[in-house]
Amino acid sequence: MLNNTVELYPYDPDWQLRFKKEKEIITRTLDPSPLPMEHIGSTSIPGMVAKPIIDILLGVDDLTDFSRLIPSLSRAGYEYIPKPELKTRRFFRKGAPGRGICHLHLCEWNGEEWNEKVFFRDYLRLNPEEASEYTALKKQLAKDYKHQRSLYTEMKGPFILSIIKKSREKG
């Protein structure tokens, strides 16, 4: 059964270490052709509350050729989860459904999806006031949509888009 509950945790510095460990596992598995990889999402922003899931962005040159990576990523513990609604990225999960410990997002390196996710992270790292606003929003939404994870995620969208727009303007 899927866990549809939104449960946020205080920032944990171990999240950075967990990312480094996963990056090493993925890099070893994909050797000899290492791909660009970034820690994204709330666990990558010091001080941010988050669901304790490490989000990893993995860049590829051509997203249409992603299926060649499925066997290697599977050996590293990542399951490909087809999501037809995702046009510019592919999604992999490590861990049980609804209880994943890592989410791996494959997208074209330096493409729009890649840049938006990195810009968002970097902007909040450099702008603590807006990071605090995002924390407050996440806490409120987690309360309002505690048992509706997809709505919680959807309701964060306008704030995320506003930050991406600001980060591009400061660019």
C-alpha positions as CSV (number, residue, x, y, z in Angstrom):
1,M,0.0,0.0,0.0
2,L,1.3,3.4,-0.9
3,N,2.1,5.9,1.8
4,N,0.2,9.1,0.9
5,T,1.1,10.9,4.1
6,V,3.2,14.1,4.1
7,E,5.6,14.0,6.9
8,L,8.3,16.7,7.1
9,Y,11.5,16.4,9.1
10,P,13.9,19.1,10.4
11,Y,17.0,19.5,8.3
12,D,19.5,16.7,8.8
13,P,23.2,17.3,7.7
14,D,23.4,13.5,7.1
15,W,21.3,14.1,3.9
16,Q,24.4,15.6,2.3
17,L,26.3,12.4,3.2
18,R,23.5,10.2,1.9
19,F,23.7,12.0,-1.4
20,K,27.4,11.6,-1.6
21,K,27.1,7.8,-0.9
22,E,24.3,7.4,-3.6
23,K,26.4,9.5,-6.1
24,E,29.3,7.1,-5.5
25,I,27.1,4.0,-6.0
26,I,25.5,5.4,-9.2
27,T,28.9,6.6,-10.6
28,R,30.4,3.1,-9.9
29,T,27.4,1.4,-11.5
30,L,27.5,3.6,-14.6
31,D,31.3,3.5,-15.0
32,P,33.2,4.1,-17.3
33,S,31.0,7.0,-18.5
34,P,30.2,9.2,-15.5
35,L,27.3,11.5,-16.0
36,P,26.7,14.9,-14.3
37,M,24.8,14.5,-11.0
38,E,23.4,17.0,-8.6
39,H,21.7,16.9,-5.2
40,I,18.4,18.7,-5.6
41,G,15.2,19.2,-3.7
42,S,14.7,20.3,-0.1
43,T,17.2,17.9,1.4
44,S,19.9,19.8,-0.6
45,I,19.1,23.1,1.1
46,P,20.7,23.6,4.5
47,G,18.1,24.4,7.2
48,M,15.1,23.3,5.0
49,V,12.5,20.9,6.4
50,A,11.9,18.0,4.0
51,K,10.5,14.6,3.5
52,P,13.6,12.5,4.1
53,I,14.0,11.5,0.5
54,I,17.2,12.3,-1.3
55,D,16.5,13.8,-4.8
56,I,19.2,13.2,-7.3
57,L,19.4,14.9,-10.8
58,L,21.3,12.8,-13.4
59,G,22.1,14.5,-16.7
60,V,22.1,12.7,-20.0
61,D,22.9,14.0,-23.5
62,D,19.8,12.4,-25.0
63,L,16.7,11.6,-23.0
64,T,15.3,9.4,-25.7
65,D,18.2,7.0,-25.1
66,F,17.6,6.7,-21.3
67,S,16.5,3.0,-21.4
68,R,20.1,1.9,-21.9
69,L,20.7,3.0,-18.3
70,I,17.8,1.0,-16.7
71,P,19.8,-2.2,-16.2
72,S,22.7,-0.5,-14.5
73,L,20.5,1.7,-12.3
74,S,18.5,-1.4,-11.4
75,R,21.7,-3.0,-10.1
76,A,22.2,0.1,-8.0
77,G,18.8,-0.4,-6.5
78,Y,16.8,2.1,-8.6
79,E,13.5,1.1,-10.2
80,Y,12.3,2.9,-13.3
81,I,8.8,4.2,-12.7
82,P,7.1,5.1,-16.0
83,K,5.2,8.4,-15.6
84,P,3.7,9.5,-19.0
85,E,3.0,12.9,-17.6
86,L,6.7,13.6,-17.4
87,K,7.8,14.8,-20.8
88,T,11.3,16.1,-20.0
89,R,12.5,13.7,-17.4
90,R,12.4,10.1,-16.3
91,F,11.8,9.0,-12.8
92,F,13.5,6.2,-10.8
93,R,12.9,5.3,-7.1
94,K,15.1,3.5,-4.6
95,G,13.0,1.9,-1.8
96,A,9.5,0.6,-1.5
97,P,6.5,2.4,-3.2
98,G,5.4,5.4,-1.1
99,R,8.5,4.8,1.1
100,G,11.3,5.6,-1.3
101,I,14.6,6.7,0.2
102,C,15.9,8.3,-3.0
103,H,14.3,9.7,-6.1
104,L,16.5,9.8,-9.2
105,H,15.4,12.3,-12.0
106,L,17.0,11.7,-15.4
107,C,16.9,14.7,-17.7
108,E,18.9,16.3,-20.4
109,W,22.0,17.9,-19.0
110,N,21.8,21.7,-19.2
111,G,18.3,21.4,-20.6
112,E,15.4,23.4,-19.2
113,E,14.4,20.8,-16.6
114,W,18.0,20.5,-15.4
115,N,18.5,24.2,-15.2
116,E,15.2,24.9,-13.4
117,K,16.0,22.4,-10.7
118,V,19.5,23.6,-10.1
119,F,18.5,27.3,-10.3
120,F,15.8,26.7,-7.7
121,R,18.2,24.9,-5.3
122,D,20.9,27.5,-5.7
123,Y,18.6,30.4,-5.3
124,L,17.2,29.2,-2.0
125,R,20.7,28.4,-0.8
126,L,21.7,32.0,-1.4
127,N,18.5,33.7,-0.2
128,P,17.7,32.5,3.3
129,E,14.6,34.8,3.6
130,E,12.9,33.1,0.7
131,A,14.1,29.7,1.9
132,S,12.3,30.6,5.2
133,E,9.1,31.5,3.2
134,Y,9.3,28.1,1.5
135,T,9.7,26.3,4.8
136,A,6.7,28.1,6.2
137,L,4.6,27.2,3.1
138,K,5.7,23.6,3.2
139,K,4.8,23.3,6.8
140,Q,1.3,24.8,6.2
141,L,0.7,22.6,3.1
142,A,1.8,19.5,5.0
143,K,-0.8,20.4,7.7
144,D,-3.5,21.2,5.1
145,Y,-2.8,18.1,2.9
146,K,-1.3,15.7,5.3
147,H,-2.9,12.7,3.6
148,Q,-2.9,14.1,0.1
149,R,0.7,13.9,-1.0
150,S,0.0,14.8,-4.7
151,L,-2.0,17.9,-3.7
152,Y,0.8,18.9,-1.3
153,T,3.3,18.7,-4.2
154,E,0.9,20.5,-6.6
155,M,0.3,23.4,-4.2
156,K,4.0,24.1,-3.9
157,G,4.1,24.7,-7.7
158,P,3.3,28.4,-7.8
159,F,6.0,29.3,-5.2
160,I,8.6,27.1,-7.1
161,L,7.8,28.8,-10.4
162,S,8.1,32.2,-8.8
163,I,11.6,31.3,-7.5
164,I,12.7,29.9,-10.9
165,K,11.5,33.2,-12.5
166,K,13.5,35.3,-10.0
167,S,16.6,33.2,-10.4
168,R,16.5,33.6,-14.1
169,E,16.0,37.4,-13.8
170,K,19.1,37.6,-11.5
171,G,20.8,35.2,-13.8
